[in-house]
């Protein structure tokens, strides 16, 4: 673009704001060049790791959890654009679901950083200093679920039987599947892990689930299907997402928990206190975002 055109566009831009473009141009004389470290906020990022113990691998544990949270943030960034008030086209959905699948694959393919990348003995020492915190308390994981599917798909079997489909969201939350992990194995009481999590996040979960009712990712796909616009490509991408998020990630995660907590048959208590061996298995959870895209036989063989 010729310089004169640029100057004229700048004068127009600032003119619309009733500002003198020349003052802004003078400011450029003093502006410092942008740098990689400021733009990416590298120093801020690297100041966010605070191990609780002296075990070197606790640093690996913290950073990998942060990588997961950033990846979930990317995933939510895509989901936010295709849920809620927007009415995405089939092509827009294809683009977004491809991205979401890529982020989930990243998490699955990198989970060895946990399984292989930490000392077994050190992990089993430093983890005690983290009680009662648990990855279970990842709010972004729950936000992804809420955006992906009708809440009824996230209820326990009892919840699905007892509540009408249009029950208020706050009633549905009494039966949300992850509350099954909330009874402390040892005491029979609601676990502290769960209580703290609910106290901090449940109101915002209920608010989002209420606001997004009718326009979750699943319902956007159902809308396209009703209009005869849910083609094979999008259908397969959504099934792939279910497979990745609700079978493959839970399985690599469960295998890691088994390695550290049960490889010597000790069935150790997890930091969150759940009955984890049963609870974490995708076959037990039967969590599906797009149940109408699976046959009865496929559902019966979920994660087998
Ligand atoms: C050595 C590595 C890990 C072990 C041994 C482990 C173990 C567990 C266990 C036993 C639970 C059940 C809740 C409890 O009683 O604490 C759990 C839940 C969970 N963890 Fe991990 N975890 C590990 C790494 C991670 C990582 C890196 C993340 C990423 C944020 C993560 C995210 C989650 C989530 C989202 C849940 C809830 C899953 C659900 O409700 O289906 N975990 N973990």
Boltz pocket constraint, residues with backbone or C-beta under 6 A from the ligand:
constraints:
  - pocket:
      binder: B
      contacts: [[A, 61], [A, 64], [A, 65], [A, 68], [A, 69], [A, 114], [A, 115], [A, 123], [A, 133], [A, 134], [A, 135], [A, 136], [A, 137], [A, 138], [A, 141], [A, 178], [A, 181], [A, 253], [A, 256], [A, 257], [A, 260], [A, 261], [A, 270], [A, 271], [A, 272], [A, 273], [A, 274], [A, 275], [A, 276], [A, 279], [A, 280]]
      max_distance: 6.0
